[in-house]
Amino acid sequence: MTSSSCTDKVKYIYQLPFFERSELCKILNQNDKWEELAGTWMEYDVLTIQSLRKEKNPTDELLTLWGHHNHTILELFVLLSRMQHYQSMVPLKPFVEAKFHKLLYNGEGNLQRVLGKRLSKNTKDLKIGTQNFNQVIPPVPNVPKIVIEENTKEESHKILNRPMQPIQIGISPSNSNNVLVASLAAALSPSLQQVPSNRKRNNDATLPCTEATLPHTSYAELSTATNEWNKHNILGKGGFGIVYRGTWKNTDVAIKKIEKRGADSDESYVLQLQQSLREIKILNSCPHENILSLYAYSLDGRAPCLVYQLMKNGSLEDRLLLKQKVQPLTWIQRHEIAKGTARGLQYLHTIGEKPLIHGDIKSANILLDNNFEPRIGDFGLAREGPERDFMKVSKIHGTRPYLPEEFLHGRKLSTKVDTYSYGIVLFELATGLSAYDDSRLENKFLKDFIDSWEEKDLHLLRDRKAGEKDKQVYNNLIVLGKWCANRMAQNRPEMDYVFKKLNDL
């Protein structure tokens, strides 16, 4: 088969044959090179990368996620070329037009100079092994910048979960941590002041803040609070760093220690710090009983830290999946969690002149206190939205199974994006199923899975772990979930109405 005929028949990522896809996954899974591809070149956000790390075959999941948006094998070939990971380009070469093969050949030239070896341009003679491809001439580093997003009419790429671009803060590799932390510290004071009403505000960046003072604590004090960052106090790990349980000011707290992890780039670290600053601004200015409380921050040590209220019952996601052998949630508890989350969202949507859109509502970001009262956390992707209808945005970010089509493909941002995500959470509460599951084959997304069932059979999806008492809550959650996750944004309710509906049940 000629290269051109292959290209005609196999064009998109999801069409890549099993053998070549498996080879590509093996190569990129080695030394976690898929993380660089996902974060730096595909520009997925850190939360998505954190989620992919939990998968047995993260590269395959990444390709599935990217393939949902009709990305081509050629696009991937080009990204791998820019990444200078030439070994991973080899399995893709038969499915790329011959005129693009020079991207691989030029890469081999780089390898010849680095390794002092002569590599054949015939890919049949290339040995796919790290001995040939584990050294490349690194690209000239770009100085990472933080820039505030701007709305544009057109965009050349269709990449989901792009990180927010940043305000310029110059960073060099040698002093990136110090400069970033200093920049954050300098930014904190004005960021917590009220925005003058007569000042033009950027839709993607400005947040409705009230004047407030958030305590600053020392890194040494937090070190003492966690027993010198004792590993036995670790609550969780992710792309952002590590969360520790601690006792601070005689109060149980969760301390997020933000660190560069492994091969994370400066750009990735910039994004983490930028999102943390955004979170500080929001949690400090919008206190509410259903929004996670931020007690203090620290910027004077070797890693920036955020001090939160400790949520003793963990995330809703972990509870529903019965991690750590916990007791299942009852139907009344599930109803109250749905109601409290709706209360928190309607508060965000109505607190200011313009609504604050969370942008990443999901069961993993709904945390439960010792009374199972829900609190919405992780505001790193939040943005101020339009007063009515929707606005076009240049960047798409969030978690795919929880996002509606008008946002994914039309880049239309409105409060109805949060409403849709909330509807998926209601489905999780009702069924105990994950929002995304490979084992569901044709209906991996929970929304599609539920839509595939006839109305008369929906009772079969009820989470039996919740018991029989008050099981009518299941029907309420399913009906309200379908309303909130309607494919047409205009047919979804506002969150204040959702709360009133739940409160009346």
Salt bridges, closest charged atoms under 4 A:
GLU23 OE2 - LYS26 NZ 3.81
GLU35 OE2 - ARG53 NE 2.87
GLU36 OE1 - LYS33 NZ 2.99
GLU43 OE1 - ARG162 NE 3.36
ASP60 OD1 - ARG21 NE 2.62
GLU75 OE1 - HIS71 ND1 3.03
GLU149 OE1 - ARG383 NH1 2.90
GLU155 OE2 - ARG162 NH1 2.38
GLU155 OE1 - ARG411 NE 3.91
ASP204 OD1 - ARG383 NH1 3.60
GLU221 OE2 - LYS249 NZ 3.05
ASP252 OD2 - LYS312 NZ 3.33
GLU259 OE2 - LYS257 NZ 3.70
GLU259 OE2 - ARG302 NH2 2.79
ASP264 OD1 - ARG53 NH2 3.79
ASP266 OD1 - LYS260 NZ 2.84
GLU279 OE1 - LYS256 NZ 3.59
GLU289 OE2 - ARG343 NE 3.79
ASP318 OD1 - LYS323 NZ 3.53
GLU336 OE1 - LYS339 NZ 3.56
GLU353 OE1 - ARG201 NH2 3.79
ASP360 OD2 - LYS362 NZ 3.88
GLU373 OE2 - ARG343 NH1 3.42
GLU384 OE2 - ARG201 NH1 3.64
GLU405 OE2 - ARG400 NH2 3.39
GLU405 OE1 - HIS409 NE2 2.77
GLU406 OE2 - ARG492 NH1 2.84
ASP418 OD2 - HIS349 NE2 2.91
ASP438 OD1 - LYS444 NZ 3.05
ASP448 OD1 - ARG487 NH2 3.01
ASP451 OD2 - LYS447 NZ 3.17
ASP451 OD2 - ARG487 NH2 3.20
GLU454 OE1 - LYS456 NZ 3.82
GLU455 OE1 - LYS482 NZ 3.52
ASP457 OD2 - LYS456 NZ 3.41
ASP463 OD2 - ARG334 NH1 2.98
ASP463 OD1 - LYS465 NZ 2.88
GLU468 OE2 - ARG462 NH1 3.44
GLU468 OE1 - LYS471 NZ 2.96
